[in-house]
Amino acid sequence: MNILAIETATTACAIGLTTSSGFSMNWIVDEDRHHTEALTVAIDRVLREWSLSPRDLDRIVVDRGPGLFTGLRVGLATAIGLSQALGIELVGVTSLELLAYGAHAEGMRGTLVGLVDGRRGEVFTQTFRLDTEVTATSEATVATPREVALEWANANTPVIFSGDGVARYRDDFAALPHATLDTQTVPSVEAALVLGATRPPVLEVEPLYLREADAVANFTTRDRT
């Protein structure tokens, strides 16, 4: 099965490809929010390098969030457009579960808290248990880094923090005595390819925004003022 993975939930834009011949690759295309300019060009380049056309794809797996609003829209629009135009199967995954599965593939075990930078002084967060399998133990939500750090400081148990939210708010998490800070910042494209191969396709992929876009929030604030 030829599977394309699209990752645009953070400032980075990344893609992955698994082919029916057993080849697998992943590539961070851009790390500075140039999703619109970089994504389709990168997909075209990778397919050409492996003598494939979009019609040769069997399935597309796309990160549906939570994450940065504009990046998510670019990734989802590209995935849905290809799927509908070419009749390609579609699978949606979340940025937070990709962090958990990525850490699990690296051998990490225990409690993991995924943290995707949401800007505005907030993170998107979800807790997972990593043992023989990856199990979500909470729902995805929005919080401040301090709120998350305080919760786990009071829990006083070993915990792994993973995601670009850790990198941005490192001081809030590094001080916790039982914390391990994972260096993973981009949701795992390798995990997206694995999950995309095993999950059943869907007719629609719904974005997981968790809150309104920055432009809407800014407009609402000005209107109230």
N, C-alpha and C positions, 0 to 999 in steps of 0.2 A: 504494500500500500504506500502510495506517495502522499506524504502529509506535510503541509506547510504550517508553521506556528508563527503567530504575530504577537509581539509584545510591545505595547506602547503606554503602559500605565504610569510610568515614571518619566523623568527627564530623558531617560535613555530610550532609544528605539532599537529593537532587536528582532531578528527572525531566526527560524530554525527549519531544517528540512530533513525528513527521513524518506528514503526511497525504497521501493519494493526490492531492490537488489541488496539492501542491508546497509547502505551508506547513511550516515547521520552527521549533520553539522549544525552549528549555531554561530551567530554573528551579531555582535553589538554594532549596529550600523552607525548610530550617532548618539552622543551623550549630552547634547545641549538643546533639546526640545525642538529639533528640526524634523519632526515626524512627517509633516506634509511633504516636504521636499525629498526626504530620504527613503521613505518606505517603499513606494512603488518602484522606484529606481533600483533599490536593493533586491526586491523580489524578482524583477526582470533579469537582473545580473546573475543571481544565483541559479535561476532556472536555465538560463542560457549556458552557464558553465557546466551544467549537468545534462545538457541536451534535452531539456524538458520544456514544454510549453504549459501555460496555465491549464489547458484542457487535459494535460496528463495528470493533474492533481486529483486525488481521490477524496481528500478531506482537508479542511482548514480548521485549525484550533486557534482561538483568539482569547486574549485576556480581556475580560469584560469589566474589570475593576475590582475594588475601588482604586482610584488614582486621580491623576490630573485630568481635568475635564476635556481639554482640547485634544490631548494625546489619545485618550480613550475613544473619542469620536472618530479620529482619523483611523485608528486600528479597526474599530468595529465597522465603519463605513466601507473600508477596503475589503474586509473579510466577507461581509454580507453582500457587497457588490459582486465579488468574484463568485460566491456561492450561487447567487440568484442568476447571474448571467450565464454561468457554465454548468449549472446543475451539480455543484460540488457539495459534498456533505459538510456540515458545520457543527463544531463543538465549542462550547464556552467554558472557560475556567476562570478562577479569580486570582488576583495578584497575591493575596495573602496565602492561599493554599499553595501557590507555586513556591513561595518562600519556604513553607513548611516541607514540601516534598523535595525541594532542592537541598535543604539542610539534611533531611533524612537520607538522601542519596549520598551525601558526604559522610555519613556514619554518625551523625548526631542523634542522641536519644535523650528523652526526658520531656520537660515542658518547654514549649517554644511559643514566644509571642511575636507574631509578625507585625511589623510597623512600616507602613508606607507613608512617606511624607505627604501631607495634604495641604501644605502651606497654611497661611493664616495662623501660625502657631499651633497647629493641630496635626494629629496623625490618624490614619485609618488603622485599626488594630483588631486582631483576632488571636485567640489562644488555641494551641493544638497540643496533643499528646503524641510524641514520637516513640513508638516501640517497634513491634514487628510490622505495624501498619501506622499510617498517619490518620489521626482522628481529631476532628474539630471539637473542642470542648466549650466554645462560646460562639456567639454570633459576631459578625463583623460590625464594628461600630466606629464612631468618631470620638476622640478624646484629646486632651492636651498631653504632652509628654510628661509633665509633672504629675498628672493624675495617674497615668500608667505606672510611673516609677514609684509613686506613693503606695499604690495598690500592692505592688510586689515587694516593697520594703516591709510592709505590714505582714505580708504572707510569710516572709522569712524562710523561703524555700528556694532550692536551686531553680534557675530559669535561664533560658536562652533567648536573647533578643536578636531579631534578624530583620534586615531591610534598610532602605535608604533613610527611614525615619531614625534609625539608630545612628547613622553617620551624621545626620544633621543635628541631632540633639544628644550627642554622645555624652556630654557632661551629666545629663540627667540620669543616665543608665550606668555609667562607669562606676559611680560611687556606691552602687548596691553591692553588698558583700557576697551574695550568692549568685551574681549574674555572670553569664558568659556572653560576650558580644560577638556575634557572627559577622564576618566581613562581607557577606552577601548583600548587595545593594539592588541588583536588578532581579526581578522575579524570574525564576529559572525557566529558560526556554527548553532545556533538556526535559524538565519535568512536564512542560506543556506538551511536548511530543509524545511522551509516555502516556500521559492521561488522555490525550487526544486519540491515541490508538485503541484505548480500552473502553472509553465511554461511548454510549450510544449517541448518534447525531441527533440534533434538534431542528425543528422548523424555524425557530427564532432564537436569537441570543439577546437577552435583555441586559442593558448596562447596569452595573451596580455602582451608582454614584454616591449614595449615602447622604449627600447634601447637595444644595443648589450650586450652580456654577459661580465662579468669582464675579463675573460681570453682573449677574443677577443680584448677588449679595451686595455689591457696591452700589448698584442702582437703588436697591431697597433702602440702604443706609442713607443715601443722599435724599431720597424721597421723604424719609422720616424727619430728616433735619429741616 
